[in-house]
Each structure stands twice: as C-alpha cells, then as structure tokens.
Amino acid sequence: MEARAHTGRLDELLHEVRRQMSRGAGADPRAVLDWLGRQIDADVALVGSAGAVETATARFPRQILPSLEPTLSRLAGGQMAAAVTESGAFQVRLEALGPRAPRPVLVVAGTSAPTREAASLVSHAGSLIALLDRAQDADTTFLGYQHKARQLRFAVFSALLAGDLTLARRMTTGAVPALLDAERLRVYLLHCPSEDRDRLAQTYQDGSGYHGTGLMVHCPAFEEHLICLVADGSADGSADGSADESADGSDNESADESADQATAEVDREAADVSGRVFADGPEVTQGQGTVLRRLVRDNPQYALGISSPYPLGATAEAYGQALHALAAARHTPERMAAYLGRTPLVPLLPHTEAGTWARALLRPLGSTPRATLDITRLAVTFPRSAVARLLDISRNTVSHHLSRVEATLGLDLGDVRTRAALDLAFCLAGGQPDGGFGAERGRPEPTLDELFRTEPAHAWAREFLRPLQDTRGRDLYATLCAWIDANTDAQRTARHLGRSRNTVRAHLRAAEHLLSRDLLTTGSGIHDLVHALHIIGLQPVD
C-alpha cells in the first residue's frame, strides 16, 4: 500500500514536470517545491549557485541559512552530495543539484527528521528540478545561438548590400555559407506576419546557421519582411525554377515539380512547424524559390516579390527590384510577382554631363563624415524611423545627421523632389562626393532639366508611365501628379482633388501594381515616379 502511495506521488511529480515542459514558459521550481512541501510536511528552499535563495515555500525559515553557510559552500563546491544537520528547532536535509559547480542546493527544513520515503521524494524532486534547470539553460543557449546566427546573417547581407564580398567572407571564416560561392543570386522578399519570421527562419535553417545555398534575413526596418537571398542555380547548375515567372505572379509548374521530393515534404509541413527544426541536405539546398512560392500559396497573408538574377556584388540592386515586385505582388490574386525588367534611368542620361551635375550637387559634402553620408543615402529613400531601426540608432540621431546635410547643401530633405534629385546624384556619383573644385574651365555645370530634356530620358518616362494611359489610368495619373505636388501627403492630395483619403490611397495602390513600383510601404519607387513626371513636363531637345 505504501509502495503504491509512493508511486502515486512520483506520478504527480512527473505530471508537474510534463505540465511545465508542455507550456514552453520556462522552468518553475516553485511549483515543485510547493508540491514537495505538501507531501513531506516540511518547508523547502532552493539556494542558487551564488548562495542566495532563488525560491522557497511561503513559510521557509530563512533565519537558519547563516548557520548553514559552511555546509552550503561545501555542497555548492562539489565536496559533498548531501548532508543532514540541525539548526535550532529544525531538522535540515540538504542536497546538491546538478553536475557542475557551483551547484544549487535544495534545503528541506522540518520539525522532525524526514522518513525514508520523504528523503526519497526529496531526491527525486531535486533531480527533476536539476533537469528542468538544464532544460532552461538549453533553451537559453538555443535562443542565444539563434539570435547570434540571425545577427551574423544580417551582417553578411549588409556586406553584400555594400558590394563587399571580401568582408562577407571574412565574417564567416570557418563556416562560409554556400551562397557566397554562387555566381548570381535572386532576392525573394517575403511579406508575412512578423511573428512568423522566426519560425520560418528556423524551419529551413541548416546546422551551420544558414539556409543551404541561401539566407533568410529578418528585415530590421520593416517587421513584415523576410529577406531571402537564394543562389540562382544549385551546385550542379540547375535553375531554381523562378526564371520563368511572370510579373503577374504565375510560375512554371513543371519547374516546381522538378524540385526534390524532400523539399516538397518539408514545404507541406512548413505552416505547422514550430520549435527547433534544422533541415540539412536537399531540402534547403535546392528549390528554395519553390518552397517560398508554395508558402505564399498556402498562406493568404503572405506575398512574394522576386528580383532578377544579379551578381553577388549587386545585391542592393536585386533587393530594390524585390521591393518593387512585392508592391506589385500584393495587388495580384496570386500574391506573387517577379520584377518587370525595365531599363533604369541612370544609364540613359548623358554620361559626362550627368556626372558633372552629380558632382556639383554633392561637392559641398566632400568633407562630410562617412556615417552621415550613409545615413543620408538611406534616408532619401526610406522613412527616417525605418533608417533608425535598420542602423539600430535613434530617430533623433538620424534627424541630427540629416540636419547637418541640409545645412551644408542648403536643401530641404523633407521635400520629395529634393530627395529624388539627391538620390539620383548619389547613384551617378557612385555614392561618394569627390570634393573637387568646381566645373571644368569654360564649361557651365549642366542643370537637371538639361539632363532630362534628352530623347532617351523622354522615351524612358513615356514607357514608365505607359500603364496609366487607359481611362482609369488617367484618373490614376491625375492622382499621382497631385500626390507628388502635395509632397506625398494623401490628406492634402484628397482635399486638392475633392476626393476621400481612402480613394487616394486606393489609387496609389493601383498605381503600384501598374507601375511595378513600391510607393507606400517603403517609398523606394517614388523617385522614379518623380523623375518620370518631371521629364514629361519638359520639352525634349530636338
């Protein structure tokens, strides 16, 4: 009978452990101590490795601890495993927990010495507390590893954005991701609920903290974005299946089906996977584009923008394309779109004159610190709050750097046309002012209007705005013109047009889809719109 009762108590103890493990909220030794105290009619405390009480039952006599200090020290240091002693009116049993010193110690204080069965329960409870503690340590270590892996992946992505392949490889010495050995990559920009990003990154993570031939990177600026860098073609040269995708989100189903069967199995389970899943092998080294597209098809809240293939050193251009493709994808039934390949404006401008104009505009920044220039380059495209999150600095710090640039250039960076011109100048000058001493002798510096009056620029602008030519497009065109005139303020635009703010935003979302440019989420497509409208308003030179 006593044996069955003892077994029943142990079952209760195991039930408590199962309850704690299933809830995923970390170890709670207090619940075990309370249970133990009720079973043996004593009070219990857990003294941590630092010598302080971590938790205890409500009536535990803490006044006895100073007299127990020598014994506690020997138990914590590994010189003893257990001890029985007296302290005043209390009979005390002490047991060290765990294998590594300094060890926590379980202290049981009662008015009488514990029975053999009670001592056995104390030992069992102590062992389970130690196991819970080790499980908690393992979870903490795992979370720390995930955090560091995530930081390293973002550092690699940042180096690729800067075009510094050498730095990217140096940061990953000893575990170079396969992506850095690829000739080209595509950027897949996945829009998903922010809470899904950790799960997805862990589901498809390999043992080295990467994702086979790709990387999944949390965007720090936009919490709904998971940036996926995918090698364009596996090691044997086979394509990922995304090259045949069209801008309306359709894809080549036969390419999807050619992916490894293991990839399909991983993908079918992806929506339900939680916890720590490490996928090694073909699941993560082939068909990653297929996996991402299927995730979008299976999750109505997801959307996917896909860039063209680019060399690794042009990751920034691929990322920009993916941003525009995502803006278009979110307005299609399939919620997927590849970037529509359009010639950018920069190479169409007269090379010498455009370079001269850009250097003249940026020349006052020749002695500006590099950090200020980097912040400015980001801030002319992205909202200041996003720049602050991206660089892990305060918004006030961003504003301080931009104020310095505004004072130096005599420009207002709050004006959308100024930001567009400055971004164009950075692109033409390669990102850095040259600190020269003025225009060439006898030659006046060209103006932006003169650069834009060329026929190639006009052809580019006509092609850019062509999707707005139908009846509904003319309404969108008027809205876009008014929106730029209102410095991208939707409320002012609505008042000017005599429409509601919701109507204006609906027109802007429709324009995003037609133009394949991001106008509202990051605003990275606004500059092309500003330049196209500017060019159309100029008379081309014959």
Secondary structure, DSSP 8 states (H G I E B T S, - for coil): -HHHHHHHHHHHHHHHHHHHHHHTS---HHHHHHHHHHHHTSEEEEE-TTSSEEEE-TT--GGGHHHHHHHHHHHHTTS-SEEEEEETTEEEEEEE-SSSSS--EEEEEESS---HHHHHHHHHHHHHHHHHHHHHHHHHHHHHHHHHHHHHHHHHHHHHHTT-HHHHHHHTTTS--GGGG-SEEEEEEEE--TTHHHHHHHHTB-TTSSBTTEEEEE-SS-TTEEEEEEESS-TTS---S-TT--TTS---HHHHHTS-HHHHHHHHHHTT--S--B--SHHHHS-HHHHHHHHHHH-TT-EEEE---EEGGGHHHHHHHHHHHHHHHTTSTT-EEE------SGGGS-HHHHHHHHHHHHGGGTTS-HHHHHHHHHHTTS-HHHHHHHHT--HHHHHHHHHHHHHHHT--TTSHHHHHHHHHHHHHTTTS-----SS-TT-----HHHHHTSHHHHHHHHHHHGGG-SHHHHHHHHHHHHHHHTTT-HHHHHHHHT--HHHHHHHHHHHHHHHT---SSS-TTHHHHHHHHHHHTS----
